[in-house]
Amino acid sequence: MKKLELIKIVITVLLCSLLVVPIILSNHSWPTHARNYLLANAQSDTGATNTVSAIYLGYRAMDTLGETLVLLVSVTGTMAILVKLGKEQTDEETTSFSLTPEKRPTNRLRTHLLETVASKLGPIVLLFGFYVMLYGHISPGGGFQGGVIVASAIVFLALGTEVKSKLTSTFVLSRIESLSFLLLILASISGVFFESGFFGNPIKSASSLSANFIILLNIIIGLKVGTSIAVMCIAMMGGSHDH
Amino acid sequence: MIIERILIALLFLSGFAAIVGMRNIIKKIFGLNLLNASVVLLFILEGSRIGNQAPILDADITNMVDPIPQALMLTAIVIGVCVSALSLALAVRLYKATGSLDIQVITERLQREH
């Protein structure tokens, strides 16, 4: 029985490798037209020096809207599944590590060391996340990357106990998320009223900063991604944290 | 160039083998993540074949890599996070409902209930 299963698995993997390995190993030359076009035109078309940002917020901003929708659906599904479980009853016990006997939730993943270090790291990581988010148009980074760093900073703040922050409550985070999605939709249709089309830049001539619309979209998407992933992580850590 | 491709193929196949062969559903979800990572690496490798500079338009840039696979993989990474979060939540739910993470035990217990 056991041996038969193993043979079945090996045959399945071999069949899959017959399909996939030729694609991975193929040495077909990569086309250079798109690269050459972007090298010549990306900065004048969108204003961003970072061509990756120029693609996903300039040329293909529609894809980014769809991607944030997928993220929204995934967060909604995760929260719906996890909230239905209800809050687990955690027993309190005295820890042997503390100087004065204190009651703590019995969660072996939370130690004094982790709580102290995480709450001191949180604000620094938050600042770095906003840096990556705001400078996404001229340096490696952008809304998604900065948003994920912001999310990890919020998880640090939720793990720690020294810094108390409203940012770690799922109520505040989900409000920020909804607001930033509303802002994204408003920004996407604002170009229609200024004769530049859906996701067109409405403030192209208004400012000397050429990448203004990309910076705006980077900030909105960073807030959206950061709060969504932070909400999911905090929900998986057991609902709103308990200080 | 060929050694990277062989390693990516091995990563892909190990992820696929984890999905097919492992009985623990958490390990299956790890297999999904491995598949996602191998596809991301393959696209980045393909895009980097026509250049050797980061795709940021400075003054002295002449031979940059193709930025399109990088922009595509940005999407794929976020979708991968969504998929793993949703599937981990489902795994937690299944564990709460049946008391096991083994896919065969879960099937047996769910069949016994009906």
Boltz contact constraints between the chains, C-beta under 6 A:
constraints:
  - contact:
      token1: [A, 9]
      token2: [B, 20]
      max_distance: 6.0
  - contact:
      token1: [A, 9]
      token2: [B, 21]
      max_distance: 6.0
  - contact:
      token1: [A, 12]
      token2: [B, 20]
      max_distance: 6.0
  - contact:
      token1: [A, 13]
      token2: [B, 13]
      max_distance: 6.0
  - contact:
      token1: [A, 13]
      token2: [B, 17]
      max_distance: 6.0
  - contact:
      token1: [A, 16]
      token2: [B, 16]
      max_distance: 6.0
  - contact:
      token1: [A, 17]
      token2: [B, 13]
      max_distance: 6.0
  - contact:
      token1: [A, 21]
      token2: [B, 9]
      max_distance: 6.0
  - contact:
      token1: [A, 24]
      token2: [B, 5]
      max_distance: 6.0
  - contact:
      token1: [A, 24]
      token2: [B, 8]
      max_distance: 6.0
  - contact:
      token1: [A, 24]
      token2: [B, 9]
      max_distance: 6.0
  - contact:
      token1: [A, 25]
      token2: [B, 5]
      max_distance: 6.0
  - contact:
      token1: [A, 30]
      token2: [B, 46]
      max_distance: 6.0
  - contact:
      token1: [A, 30]
      token2: [B, 49]
      max_distance: 6.0
  - contact:
      token1: [A, 30]
      token2: [B, 50]
      max_distance: 6.0
  - contact:
      token1: [A, 32]
      token2: [B, 50]
      max_distance: 6.0
  - contact:
      token1: [A, 34]
      token2: [B, 68]
      max_distance: 6.0
  - contact:
      token1: [A, 35]
      token2: [B, 66]
      max_distance: 6.0
  - contact:
      token1: [A, 43]
      token2: [B, 57]
      max_distance: 6.0
  - contact:
      token1: [A, 49]
      token2: [B, 56]
      max_distance: 6.0
  - contact:
      token1: [A, 49]
      token2: [B, 57]
      max_distance: 6.0
  - contact:
      token1: [A, 50]
      token2: [B, 56]
      max_distance: 6.0
  - contact:
      token1: [A, 51]
      token2: [B, 55]
      max_distance: 6.0
  - contact:
      token1: [A, 51]
      token2: [B, 67]
      max_distance: 6.0
  - contact:
      token1: [A, 52]
      token2: [B, 55]
      max_distance: 6.0
  - contact:
      token1: [A, 52]
      token2: [B, 67]
      max_distance: 6.0
  - contact:
      token1: [A, 52]
      token2: [B, 70]
      max_distance: 6.0
  - contact:
      token1: [A, 52]
      token2: [B, 71]
      max_distance: 6.0
  - contact:
      token1: [A, 55]
      token2: [B, 71]
      max_distance: 6.0
  - contact:
      token1: [A, 56]
      token2: [B, 71]
      max_distance: 6.0
  - contact:
      token1: [A, 67]
      token2: [B, 75]
      max_distance: 6.0
  - contact:
      token1: [A, 67]
      token2: [B, 78]
      max_distance: 6.0
  - contact:
      token1: [A, 70]
      token2: [B, 79]
      max_distance: 6.0
  - contact:
      token1: [A, 70]
      token2: [B, 82]
      max_distance: 6.0
  - contact:
      token1: [A, 71]
      token2: [B, 82]
      max_distance: 6.0
  - contact:
      token1: [A, 74]
      token2: [B, 82]
      max_distance: 6.0
  - contact:
      token1: [A, 74]
      token2: [B, 86]
      max_distance: 6.0
  - contact:
      token1: [A, 77]
      token2: [B, 86]
      max_distance: 6.0
  - contact:
      token1: [A, 78]
      token2: [B, 85]
      max_distance: 6.0
  - contact:
      token1: [A, 78]
      token2: [B, 86]
      max_distance: 6.0
  - contact:
      token1: [A, 78]
      token2: [B, 89]
      max_distance: 6.0
  - contact:
      token1: [A, 81]
      token2: [B, 89]
      max_distance: 6.0
  - contact:
      token1: [A, 81]
      token2: [B, 93]
      max_distance: 6.0
  - contact:
      token1: [A, 82]
      token2: [B, 89]
      max_distance: 6.0
  - contact:
      token1: [A, 85]
      token2: [B, 96]
      max_distance: 6.0
  - contact:
      token1: [A, 144]
      token2: [B, 74]
      max_distance: 6.0
  - contact:
      token1: [A, 144]
      token2: [B, 78]
      max_distance: 6.0
  - contact:
      token1: [A, 232]
      token2: [B, 85]
      max_distance: 6.0
